[in-house]
Amino acid sequence: MVFGFVTVDKSEMLGKDFDAYKAIYCSLCKQLGKEYTFLSRFILSYDCTFYAVMALSLEDSCSGFCVGRCKFNPLKKCNYLKSNEESLSKAAALSIISVYYKLVDNIADGGFFEKLYCYCLMPFFSVWHKKAKKKFPKIESAVAQMSKAQFEAERDITCSIDKAADPTATMLSKVLQILTDNEEKRRILSAYGYFLGKWIYLIDAANDYEDDVKKGNFNPYVIAYGDDKASHIKDINASLDHCLSECLLSYNLLEVKRFDRIIENLLFYGLPKKQKSVLYKENEK
């Protein structure tokens, strides 16, 4: 799973909605520390925070928030969810399992120092991964299958853009489906997760385009367009827009019980803003 692209646009949020979003972020941080030791808090990401938001939005009830001390800065007070541990636990497990397989991938393909760094982290993540895998085998299965399929796709020198994005898209489709037992919602979440996962993979590929050209790394856009990114910006933008439009169509069919304004901010403002920043960063500078 790629990290760092699924974020909200704070400037377009009401203060109370951002406070709720930040409280979920802090609650996930707390859950990571509770289940996987203090050190695991360092892998906290906004991507898995969004997964926690989605899980919480589908629950029948929300416990509300309370005030507590930040574990990193005891002088600072933070808002935390009072309970809802199951949703937070799923998001924490997804964080651990995703980073574990990222380390495995880096050890297989990274340079000397990158491999050395990952080997140093592996003893910790092996223990945490074993625990997360046991608790949420469906999340483990989805991420493991994604890692294997991605490895195979990146060995194909003729790999298409859609084929390269499919493992990440399929993985997010599966992990979102486990958030509900309702069959209708599962079908909607399947499509919603697939196109969101595809967007995440493709925006990462677009972001790494120039570096991958220089280093000779795998990138489906480089296979399709060579080193001429500038001439194909409109094509890349159109494919990303298509993914977002499919996400929105699916989301409009989904009945969420709370935090809808946070999710809508991400879909309508956060992701498009990130897309514009990645594709047109030279113009913005």
Summary of the structure (lengths in Angstrom):
residues: 285
radius of gyration: 18.8
end to end distance: 28.5
largest distance: 54.7
contacts: 902
relative contact order: 0.12
helix: 74%
strand: 4%
